[in-house]
Structures are given as structure tokens and as C-alpha cells.
Amino acid sequence: STVKSSNEHPVTAAGEEGDDPPKEEPWETTLKTTMVDVEAEEFRGHKVSLWDLLHSRYIPEENRKELLELYEAGELSLEQVKTVVTTIVTRTAAAERAEPAAPQGAPRAEPEATEAEPTPLHGD
């Protein structure tokens, strides 16, 4: 059965999508296959790829471009990218939780959060 299934996916298949670039850059594949755990609302409890994290709303576009350029150029190791990305995401997610700023599209009604727990966490 192994032989049969490999015949269903001829090697040439990859090169046939005229419009798309022929293949992913190896560094891109690495980012897509490197899974990490992050303490952020939508990622909590399951692993997410570095690629998805980089393209999540937690990473500002200029950070993402810079990280990708440095990583592609070999100036950052995968570990460094992983550290930076997870740090930014964790920090951004924590800041969102700490500040009772209205989430996108939500009415600016802040129930008891403001009075109940004043958070003197603005020592940045």
C-alpha cells in the first residue's frame, strides 16, 4: 500500500501550480513546523507554530518584518526568534488582560474591574 499511496502524489505535483512560487523557503518551513506554547488567550492550552504567532495580532507588523529578515539572513537563530516572538506575544497578551481597555468593537463599559482591582502596574 505504501507504493500505491506514493504514486498518487507524483513528485511533479509541487511544480504544477503555475502561479504560486515553486516552494517555500526552508526557513519558512521551519517557522511553520516549530510549535510553541504561549500564554495568550487564543493560544492557551495548545501548541501554535512560530509562523502563526508571527502573523498573529500580537506581533506588530514592523517587528514581524524585522524578525523575518534577521532570521532569513541568519542573524537570529531559531531559538532567538522563538524567544522574542513568545516574549512579545506573552507581554502583549498580559497587557491586554491587565488594562480594562475595551476590546475591538466592544462598548467602552468597564464593569467592576476598574474599582475592584486597581493595578499599579505602569512601571514600564
N, C-alpha and C positions, 0 to 999 in steps of 0.2 A: 504493500500500500504506500510505502514511503516513495517509491519510484513514481507511482501514479500521481501522487499529490504534487511532486516537484515538476511533473510535466504540465500541470495545469497553470503553473506560473513560470512561463519561459523567461529566461534571463533578459530577453529583449524588451519585456513589458515596460520596464522602467524608462527606457528611452523613447517610448512611443507617444507620450503626451506632448506633442509639438510645442504648446505654449509654455508650459512650466519649465523652470530650469531643470537640467538633467538630473542633478542630485543635490541633496543637502550638503552643506559644508560639514566636515567631520566634527568641528567644534559645536555646530548647531545640534547635530545628533546627540552629542554628549550632554548638552544642556537639557535636551528633551528627555534623555533617559536617566538623568541623575535626579533621584527622588529625595525630597527633604521633608522634615516635619516642621511646621511653623505654627506658632501660637497666634493665629489670626482667625477672626470669626469664620469666614467661609472655608478655611483650610483646616480647621481644627479637627483632629481625630482621623485624618487620613493623609497619606503622603501626596505631595504635589511636585511636579517637575520644576526644576530651576527655570526652565523656559517659560512655563505658565506663570511662575512667580514674577519673573522679569516683566512679563506683559500684563501683570495684574494692576489694578488701580492703585495699589500701594506704592508702586515704583514710579516716580516722576519720569517723564519721557527723557529729559536730559541725562538723568542718572542711568537709565537703561542704555541709551546710545553710548555713553561713555564706557560703561561696563562691557558692553558687547565689543566695542572697538578695542579696548585694552585686552580683553580675553582673546579675541581673534588674533591680535598682534603678538600674543604670547607674553604680555607684560603682567598679566594676572593669571595665577594658577586656578584650576577648578575650585580648589579649596577656598581660595581667597574670594572668588566670585560668590561661592556658596555662603561664606561668612557675611560678606557685605549685603547680599540680597536678603538673607534671612534677618539680618540686623535691621535693615530699613523696614522690611515688612512688619517685623515684630514691634518696632518702635512706633511706626505709623498706626498700627492696629491698636496699640496701647494708648496712644494719644487720643485716638478716636473714642476709645472707651472712657478715658478719663474726662474728656471735655464734653459737656452736655450740649455741644453744638448740634443743631438739627441736621439729621442725615439728609442727603439729597432728596428733594421732593417732599420732605416731611414738614408739617406746620411747625412753627417755632414755639411749640408749647412744651415747656420743660416742667414736668410734674414735680415730684418731691425731691428729685435727685439733687437739685441745687441747694436746698436748705438742709436736707438730711446729712449730706456729707461734703462739707467744704473741703476741697482738695488743694492744699498749698503746695502744688507740685510744679510751680513755674520757676524752677531754678535753672533753666537752660541757659 
